[in-house]
Amino acid sequence: MDDRLFRTAMGKFATGVTVITTNINGTIHGMTANAFMSVSLDPKLVVISIGEKATMLELIQQSGTFTVNILSKQQQEMSMLFAGQIKEERKVNFGDLQGAPTIEGAIAQISCEVASAYIEGDHTLFIGRVKEILLEEGEPLLFFNGRYGALATETTMQV
Ligand code: FAD
């Protein structure tokens, strides 16, 4: 099957946008990711999927920890920065959640310890055991069809 067809089909799944952060020997690294989901309530587990070429892969393997930062609609520039789409270097002031590095202003900051890892094709799935959560007010940044967006209206239905 054609790679482009697969990518286009996957892009039809509208998602939020996260920046994954990890701290390795005092140096914080961030990476934009939308392959994120909740896995289990008891115990509280999430999953992220990291490509084999990403610098982040080895860093999470070494640190054994990561934070999922769900971006607000004001943070598209953060997404672009941590996806390598902004070429000039930027200084980012990271937050701290009980020792875990966070993106300040992200609407949910979820620190995790790696519970297990599964190599599947050219990605590694990291299952994270949730340690701490910090919530901030705001609406999410969205990603669909390769483009950023935001909610058009307030949502009224609760699930
Ligand atoms: P690099 O490419 O080295 O770093 C990424 C960028 O972050 C660089 O520009 C770097 O300067 C900047 N940066 C990192 N740390 C800091 C810091 N401390 N201060 C300032 N800047 C810093 N890839 C996946 O594997 N899984 C996904 O789920 C995924 N989802 C994506 C969703 C979207 C919407 C987009 C746009 C991209 C997604 N990607 C995903 C691709 C991924 O974000 C890029 O391939 C990314 O460049 C890989 O990062 P890296 O770890 O290799 O680090």
Residues whose N, C-alpha, C, O or C-beta is under 5 A from the ligand:
A	BS01	FAD	I28 H29 G30 M31 T32 A33 N34 A35 S49 I50 G51 K53 A54 T55 M56 L81 F82 A83 G84 I86 R90 V92 F143
